[in-house]
Amino acid sequence: MIDNANLIRKTRFPRQLVPLSVVATNLVSFGVMMVVLLGLDFALLPRVRGTMWLALPLGVALVALTAGLALAVASANVVFRDVEHLIGALLLPWFFLTPILWIPSAFHRYHGLVHVLHWANFVTPAVDAIRDPLFFGRMPRAADAIYLCVAAAVSLTLGAWLFSRVDDQIAVEL
């Protein structure tokens, strides 16, 4: 929002498009990567051919979750300028606490800690729900899929509500 302050002050348009355009830009690369991954899965992992298509609606829910977060963070960043720096500092440890490069089942000795990290980090159920049909050929756990859908709905609702609360202040604050 801050980078597009001149555009926001001079032109009247739906301001939600600014943070959602960032999500849409990354959605293009996510879509390309998903197509390549589905092609590789189909060619190299025959056990996942029956379940790999489940990753598409789960990916849509993940994009919805991301869009809601983008709206919430953009509206908070307009009002509180330090949010940008705080988010930047929190993203690195959050990345390592999300099981993208590591698989939770490999840490069975620390089951309690892995269980807490699984439910405290709202991206972890989404990663697990998408990983199961794509790489292991099994249905995602119902709890993970439901958690992802509920988190996406809550994120979009909360993000839209927060953005509507600060929409009048955006041009003034920028």
ZADO-302172 format. One record per residue: x, y, z of N, C-alpha, C, O, CB in turn; residue in three letters. Coordinates in steps of 0.001 Angstrom, whole numbers, padded with zeros to 6 digits, always signed. Last residue first. Glycine has a CB too. Example, Ala and Ser with C-alpha at 12.3 -4.5 7.8 and 13.67 -1.06 7.14 Angstrom:
% ZADO-302172
+012850-002250+007080+013670-001060+007140+012900+000030+007870+013409+001138+008039+014084-000598+005725SER+013190-005690+007800+012300-004500+007800+013200-003300+007800+014236-003319+008465+011308-004473+009046ALA
***
This chain:
% ZADO-302172
-001543+007691+003971-000451+007544+003015+000056+008909+002615+000982+009012+001811-000899+006751+001777LEU-003659+008542+005534-002456+008031+006182-001274+007927+005234-000125+008062+005656-002734+006687+006784GLU-005556+009273+003597-005070+010265+004540-003743+009823+005153-002814+010621+005279-006108+010511+005636VAL-006095+006917+002253-005575+008046+001496-004984+009106+002412-004014+009770+002045-006669+008653+000639ALA-007035+005344+004498-005868+004951+003684-005274+006145+002948-004064+006363+003013-006262+003864+002671ILE-009312+005843+005892-008085+006433+006396-006891+006237+005455-005860+006893+005607-007766+005849+007743GLN-011291+004346+004705-011414+005803+004667-010122+006488+005082-009864+007615+004659-012551+006260+005568ASP-010409+001737+005319-010478+002184+003927-010562+003707+003824-009953+004293+002929-011679+001550+003231ASP-010421+000555+007767-009391+001564+007534-009441+002148+006127-008598+002973+005775-008031+000969+007782VAL-012605-001199+007603-012499-000281+008747-011499+000845+008489-011707+001970+008943-012090-001050+010001ARG-012064-002761+005415-013187-001818+005327-013158-000799+006473-013631+000327+006322-014522-002581+005341SER-009962-004258+006460-009708-003331+005358-010843-002325+005234-010595-001148+004973-009529-004094+004037PHE-011292-005778+008393-010245-004836+008793-009985-003807+007696-009809-002622+007978-008948-005586+009129LEU-013019-007247+006675-013564-006372+007722-012537-005333+008155-012857-004150+008273-014016-007199+008935TRP-011195-008671+005102-012138-007741+004468-012714-006762+005487-012878-005578+005190-013277-008516+003782ALA-009925-010175+007156-009169-009260+006308-010062-008233+005632-009725-007050+005590-008403-010034+005265GLY-012079-011685+008166-011367-010746+009033-010576-009727+008210-010565-008542+008541-010424-011505+009980LEU-012766-013159+005837-013749-012329+006542-013066-011269+007391-013430-010094+007341-014651-013198+007420THR-010348-014470+005207-010989-013567+004247-011978-012626+004921-012021-011436+004611-011698-014366+003168LEU-009962-015910+007628-008962-014961+007138-009577-013965+006151-009349-012760+006255-007801-015711+006474SER-012218-017545+007727-011983-016571+008798-011007-015495+008328-011204-014311+008598-011439-017272+010068VAL-011780-019073+005390-013000-018274+005546-012816-017190+006609-013217-016045+006404-014190-019179+005917ALA-009295-020244+006003-009445-019406+004810-010670-018506+004936-010606-017316+004625-009555-020279+003544ALA-009929-021719+008291-008942-020643+008389-009034-019706+007189-008868-018495+007341-007524-021223+008496ALA-011732-023538+007139-012202-022598+008166-011236-021432+008299-011662-020283+008410-012366-023309+009525VAL-009977-024886+005382-011176-024205+004873-011712-023184+005868-012102-022083+005479-012265-025225+004549CYS-008038-025891+007187-007660-025009+006096-008860-024227+005584-008761-023018+005374-007031-025807+004964LEU-009628-027541+008828-008887-026424+009414-008518-025407+008333-008666-024202+008536-007616-026932+010133TYR-010408-029424+006928-011416-028571+007571-010763-027338+008174-011278-026227+008048-012180-029352+008659ILE-007898-030562+006358-008695-029943+005293-009754-028997+005872-009961-027899+005356-009371-031028+004432ALA-007130-031534+008897-006309-030552+008187-007110-029830+007117-007010-028610+006985-005095-031227+007558ASP-009179-033354+009482-008937-032224+010377-008120-031138+009686-008388-029950+009869-008221-032692+011644ALA-008886-035252+007464-010089-034411+007485-009875-033177+008360-010332-032085+008023-011300-035217+007994ALA-005825-035552+005764-006593-035751+007004-007758-034771+007021-007619-033610+006638-005689-035559+008272ARG-006036-036314+002276-005591-035468+003393-006431-035763+004624-007590-036168+004530-005683-033962+003024PRO-005435-039590+000993-006380-038502+001245-005826-037624+002370-005217-038132+003311-007801-039061+001615MET-002306-040284-000615-003376-040572+000342-004265-039347+000508-003874-038222+000197-002791-041006+001708ARG+000074-039955-001999-001022-040683-002616-002130-041058-001657-002822-042054-001868-000503-041905-003255GLY+002226-038432-001248+002062-039723-000592+000918-040552-001158+000798-041733-000834+001844-039517+000869PHE+002178-036096-002775+003420-036856-002649+003238-038259-002081+004007-039166-002396+004372-036105-001789PHE-000450-035051-002987+000541-034818-004034+001742-035762-003967+002262-036177-005003+001021-033404-003959LEU-001987-035677-000713-002386-036214-002024-001315-036067-003105-001270-036866-004040-003642-035529-002485PRO-000151-034463+001325-000622-035854+001357-001084-036365-000010-000607-037415-000440-001758-035983+002349ASP+000245-031712+000793+001338-032666+000615+000832-034111+000532+001349-034896-000262+002337-032532+001761ARG-002109-030444+001525-001720-030446+000114-000643-031488-000158-000624-032087-001234-001224-029060-000305ILE-002131-030892+004275-003294-031287+003480-002953-031339+001993-003465-032198+001275-004459-030318+003720ALA+000310-029775+005081+000089-031217+005215-001066-031701+004348-001001-032779+003757-000180-031571+006668ASP-000221-027075+004493+000913-027759+003860+000713-029268+003917+000919-029963+002923+002245-027368+004546VAL-002411-026634+006194-002547-026456+004749-001436-027185+004006-001690-027841+002996-002535-024967+004386ALA-001325-027059+008747-002369-027957+008239-002581-027832+006736-002898-028820+006073-003672-027684+008950PRO+000623-024830+008643+001034-026236+008686-000078-027191+008264+000196-028088+007468+001499-026592+010078THR-000468-022357+008897-000102-022779+007547+000239-024270+007516+000150-024901+006463+001086-021950+007031VAL-000845-021799+011577-002031-022031+010754-001721-022424+009318-002635-022795+008582-002878-020808+010750PHE+000686-023123+014181+001057-022491+012920-000063-022790+011926-000206-023930+011484+002459-023008+012393ASN-000596-024676+016065-000346-023265+016368+000023-022482+015109-000302-021300+014996+000770-023137+017409ALA-000704-027274+015051-001958-026532+015199-001744-025056+015519-002638-024249+015265-002798-027160+016281TRP+002036-027983+014832+001087-028269+013755-000159-027392+013862-000613-026832+012864+000690-029747+013778HIS+003198-027383+017256+003580-026594+016080+002591-026790+014927+002344-025871+014147+004997-026973+015624LEU+001978-029428+018763+001723-028021+019087+002057-027131+017894+001290-026229+017556+002545-027588+020323VAL+003109-031671+017481+001651-031501+017530+001282-030042+017839+000363-029494+017230+001033-032446+018593HIS+005807-031302+017992+005349-031287+016598+003838-031064+016550+003343-030350+015679+005726-032613+015877VAL+005773-031618+020770+006184-030349+020192+005702-030219+018750+005243-029155+018336+007701-030205+020256LEU+004927-034323+020941+004182-033240+021591+004500-031881+020990+003597-031085+020729+004482-033219+023076GLY+006931-035768+019524+005547-035748+019050+004750-034594+019652+003975-033950+018946+004866-037068+019378HIS+009681-036193+019264+009171-034914+019763+007713-034724+019349+007319-033654+018885+010034-033744+019241TYR+010076-038582+018012+010505-038458+019415+009916-037205+020053+009682-037174+021261+012046-038425+019512ARG+009347-038170+015378+008395-038861+016243+008802-038804+017714+007948-038964+018585+008256-040305+015808HIS+010152-036654+013100+010468-036217+014455+009504-036852+015461+008917-036158+016292+010412-034678+014553PHE+009125-037500+010760+010528-037821+011005+010942-037457+012425+011983-037911+012899+011420-037098+010001ALA+006613-036428+010583+006712-037819+011019+008152-038241+011282+008382-039242+011961+006096-038732+009982SER+007028-033802+009526+006793-033999+010960+006948-035444+011423+007375-035673+012555+005422-033522+011308PRO+009649-033108+007363+008382-033834+007487+008176-034175+008960+009053-034776+009582+008373-035134+006595ILE+010981-030045+006068+011061-031206+006952+009674-031811+007091+008662-031124+006956+011638-030818+008344TRP+010373-027970+004419+011633-028669+004169+011814-029894+005067+012718-030696+004836+012795-027718+004366LEU+007901-027427+005555+008033-027472+004113+009282-028267+003756+009243-029138+002887+008091-026045+003516ILE+006481-026989+008234+007123-028197+007698+007101-028273+006171+006379-029077+005582+006447-029419+008264PRO+007453-024014+009748+006468-024621+008863+007112-025819+008185+008193-025684+007610+005939-023595+007812THR+009608-022973+010990+008654-023700+011828+007533-024338+011018+006749-025121+011554+008064-022770+012860LEU+010865-021593+008973+011527-022789+009487+010634-023591+010430+010883-024777+010648+012803-022404+010199PHE+009022-019481+008603+009330-020396+007505+009943-021691+008036+009572-022776+007588+010285-019727+006499PHE+009215-018173+011043+007955-018835+010704+008177-019824+009572+007583-020902+009575+006879-017802+010311TRP+011743-016979+010908+011532-018106+011823+010242-018875+011526+010180-020087+011731+011504-017605+013256PRO+011017-015176+008653+012115-016138+008595+011946-017265+009611+012001-018430+009215+013437-015431+008830LEU+008831-013525+009444+008680-014495+008363+009787-015543+008321+009520-016696+007983+008632-013779+007054LEU+009456-011618+011360+008781-012851+011788+008703-013916+010694+008524-015095+010999+007390-012526+012261LEU+010593-009475+010006+011392-010170+011018+010770-011501+011428+011493-012423+011806+011562-009288+012243ALA+008463-008691+008362+009727-009117+007770+010593-009893+008747+011252-010860+008366+010487-007920+007261GLY+006647-007898+010323+006339-009050+009471+007611-009586+008835+007815-010798+008776+005317-008669+008381ILE+008036-005632+011285+007721-006745+012176+007425-008019+011384+007902-009097+011740+006529-006389+013068LEU+008046-003979+009072+009316-004467+009604+009114-005655+010538+009933-006574+010570+010044-003347+010338HIS+005269-003548+008747+006090-004044+007639+007392-004649+008154+007792-005725+007709+006393-002912+006645GLU+004506-002381+011145+004036-003734+010836+004878-004354+009727+005168-005550+009762+002551-003712+010426VAL+005142+000246+011464+006150-000736+011882+005741-002170+011567+006553-003085+011709+006414-000604+013365ASP+002924+001794+010827+003982+001645+009836+005025+000591+010205+005726+000094+009324+004660+002960+009632ARG-000295+001311+011214+000918+001159+012018+002078+000852+011075+002181-000269+010579+000753+000029+013099PHE-002003+001787+009024-002223+002462+010300-000969+002449+011160-000619+003461+011767-003375+001810+011052VAL-000920+000236+006981-001269+001634+006722-001385+002403+008031-000920+003539+008133-002587+001727+005931VAL-000650-002260+008127+000555-001532+007739+000270-000067+007442+001140+000782+007637+001187-002183+006530ASN-003272-003119+008392-002495-002834+009608-001253-002013+009278-000849-001160+010068-002088-004144+010312ALA-003892-003486+005702-004626-002481+006466-003894-002135+007759-003895-000978+008177-006042-002976+006778SER-002056-005510+005052-002016-004227+004343-002752-003148+005129-002281-002013+005211-002629-004368+002941ALA-002891-007580+006741-001565-006996+006937-001464-005641+006238-000851-004718+006774-000474-007948+006414VAL-005470-008076+005666-005291-007709+007073-003948-007021+007305-003879-005998+007986-005402-008949+007962ALA-004918-008757+002995-005793-007621+003305-005591-007141+004737-005545-005937+004991-007260-008002+003086LEU-003284-010994+003406-002752-009825+002700-003605-008588+002983-003072-007497+003186-002691-010093+001181ALA-005057-012773+004619-003904-012273+005374-003319-011024+004728-002903-010099+005426-002828-013355+005484LEU-006777-013195+002451-007278-012597+003682-006159-012034+004538-006288-010953+005112-008061-013615+004473GLY-004968-014420+000686-005615-013159+000321-006173-012451+001549-006050-011232+001669-006733-013408-000692ALA-004331-016781+002063-003291-015788+001796-003896-014433+001452-003383-013401+001885-002386-016261+000659THR-006802-018084+001974-006174-017786+003268-005133-016681+003097-005069-015753+003904-005518-019062+003873LEU-007013-018366-000793-007999-017565-000065-007458-017157+001304-007639-016019+001737-009317-018349+000095ALA-004886-020109-001236-004843-018778-001846-005852-017859-001144-005558-016683-000927-005144-018861-003378VAL-005888-022342+000125-004647-021706+000585-004510-020299+000007-004059-019391+000705-003424-022560+000191LEU-008075-022939-001495-008305-022532-000103-007065-021854+000477-007184-020894+001238-008694-023750+000760ALA-006675-023701-003783-007578-022543-003840-007866-022033-002424-007895-020824-002192-008907-022916-004563VAL-005424-025989-002803-004616-024846-003198-005442-023578-003301-004969-022497-002948-003933-025120-004513GLY-007637-027609-002535-006916-027229-001320-005998-026043-001600-005811-025186-000736-006101-028424-000773LEU-008321-027964-005214-009215-027184-004344-008554-026783-003026-008875-025735-002464-010476-027980-004053PRO-005750-029334-005935-006233-028103-006576-007236-027334-005711-007030-026141-005484-006872-028436-007909LEU-005346-031710-004622-004506-030579-004245-005018-029267-004841-004742-028197-004299-003071-030824-004688ALA-006837-033644-005793-007388-033029-004582-006579-031809-004150-007073-030970-003397-007432-034048-003447LEU-005332-034730-007769-006249-033649-008158-006911-032996-006955-007485-031913-007075-007319-034181-009098TRP-003966-036859-006624-003245-035606-006845-004167-034446-007211-003814-033290-006983-002218-035794-007934MET-005191-039315-006315-005428-038289-005298-004835-036928-005628-005168-035939-004975-004880-038748-004000THR-004523-041046-008348-005917-040984-007919-006210-039833-006969-007362-039421-006834-006298-042269-007266GLY-001766-040824-008636-002639-040436-009746-004104-040312-009330-004844-039530-009926-002517-041442-010870ARG+000100-041670-006822-000646-040456-006495-001646-040056-007563-002318-039035-007414+000303-039328-006264VAL+001451-043869-007802+000579-044074-006633-000269-042845-006306-001260-042962-005585+001417-044444-005421ARG+003173-043031-009815+001876-043600-010189+000922-043772-009005-000293-043814-009196+002085-044934-010854PRO+005180-040622-010198+004592-041225-008992+003220-041813-009311+002205-041152-009096+004473-040175-007854LEU+005940-039600-012696+006918-040290-011860+006344-041013-010638+006977-041927-010109+007923-039314-011402LEU+003770-038436-014079+004775-039224-014795+005611-040103-013872+005953-041229-014232+005683-038306-015570ALA+002281-037116-012127+001621-038065-013012+002631-038992-013690+002376-040185-013854+000803-037323-014064PHE+004259-035466-011026+003594-036486-010210+002963-037560-011086+003092-038755-010820+002527-035844-009314ASP+004797-033811-013214+005842-034698-012689+005247-035810-011827+005685-036958-011895+006863-033894-011873LEU+002278-032541-013413+002835-033303-014535+003907-034271-014088+003933-035421-014527+003403-032368-015577GLY+002129-031315-010917+001131-032316-011277+001615-033166-012451+001387-034376-012477-000203-031640-011625LEU+004331-029544-011172+004339-030593-010152+003319-031686-010459+003614-032867-010278+004059-029994-008779LEU+003432-027885-013245+004664-028667-013410+004696-029820-012417+005047-030944-012776+005909-027772-013229VAL+001159-026811-011971+001017-027553-013228+002247-028432-013457+002113-029599-013825+000816-026580-014422VAL+002366-025519-009795+001414-026608-009552+001227-027450-010811+001144-028675-010726+000057-026047-009082MET+003881-023544-011043+004561-024596-010272+003640-025787-010024+004087-026934-010043+005063-024038-008932MET+001774-022038-012118+002765-022668-013001+003483-023797-012279+003671-024879-012836+003784-021629-013504VAL+000496-021225-009732-000203-022032-010735+000752-022745-011672+000564-023920-011983-001140-021164-011538GLY+002486-019700-008535+001969-020877-007838+001265-021807-008825+001421-023026-008760+001002-020460-006705PHE+002715-017635-010399+003854-018551-010215+003423-019815-009479+003938-020896-009765+004990-017852-009438SER+000108-016580-010042+000567-017014-011365+001736-017989-011216+001742-019050-011840+000984-015793-012232VAL+000075-015826-007394-000794-016916-007816-000374-017446-009183-000494-018642-009445-002252-016454-007851LEU+001618-013584-007313+002209-014822-006808+001363-016035-007158+001875-017153-007213+002394-014741-005305ASN-000331-011875-008391+000966-012032-009038+001646-013320-008596+002188-014059-009419+001862-010833-008733THR-002349-012065-006478-002593-012550-007837-001287-012753-008603-001160-013702-009377-003494-011572-008593ALA-001116-010834-004288-001520-012243-004189-001717-012821-005586-001297-013947-005853-002822-012392-003353VAL-000879-008297-005367+000334-009015-004947+000034-010506-004844+000838-011339-005263+000865-008470-003585VAL-003522-007652-005678-002699-007789-006877-001389-008494-006562-000851-009212-007405-002421-006419-007493SER-004415-007367-003106-004834-008564-003824-004057-008742-005130-003946-009858-005636-006329-008505-004111LEU-003386-004867-002387-002815-006078-001775-003218-007360-002513-002455-008325-002543-003251-006175-000318PRO-004945-003405-004465-003494-003262-004291-002907-004490-003581-001997-005112-004129-003172-001976-003488VAL-007662-003853-004310-006934-004413-005444-005420-004338-005264-004690-005133-005856-007330-003695-006713LEU-008723-002409-002312-008414-003803-002009-007587-004439-003124-006899-005437-002908-009703-004597-001790GLN-009501-000032-003385-008155-000117-002818-007751-001535-002429-006569-001820-002241-008058+000773-001613ARG-011113+000577-006282-011177-000273-005089-009771-000532-004551-008958-001182-005208-011887-001614-005409PRO-010333+004032-007008-010552+002651-007429-010637+001802-006170-010267+002266-005092-009409+002144-008388PHE-009391+007129-007916-010422+006446-007127-010650+005067-007747-011108+004961-008884-011765+007280-007081ARG-006136+008500-007674-007150+007804-008449-008142+007131-007509-007774+006631-006447-006505+006769-009393THR-004320+009692-005913-004755+010416-007108-005948+009785-007818-006697+010485-008499-003619+010517-008067LYS-003719+007979-003780-004151+009342-003505-004779+010016-004720-005686+010834-004565-002983+010157-003021ARG-002910+005636-005095-004075+005598-004203-004605+007007-003944-005818+007207-003893-003714+004914-002868ILE-000612+006453-006463-001761+005939-007204-003031+005993-006352-004100+006354-006844-001495+004499-007670LEU+001044+007123-004300+000672+008130-005308-000553+007708-006094-001436+008524-006359+001832+008382-006266ASN+001337+004645-002906+000649+005778-002278+000213+006823-003304-000889+007361-003191+001555+006428-001236ALA+002445+002157-003325+001495+002672-004320+000733+003882-003808-000399+004123-004228+000513+001585-004723ASN+003926+001591-001084+004633+001740-002353+003746+002335-003444+004249+002950-004384+005167+000397-002805ASP+001917+001248+000797+002780+002421+000905+003520+002665-000406+003721+003814-000800+003781+002249+002059ILE+000829-001186+000000+000000+000000+000000+000879+001257+000000+000600+002214-000723-000946-000006+001215MET
***
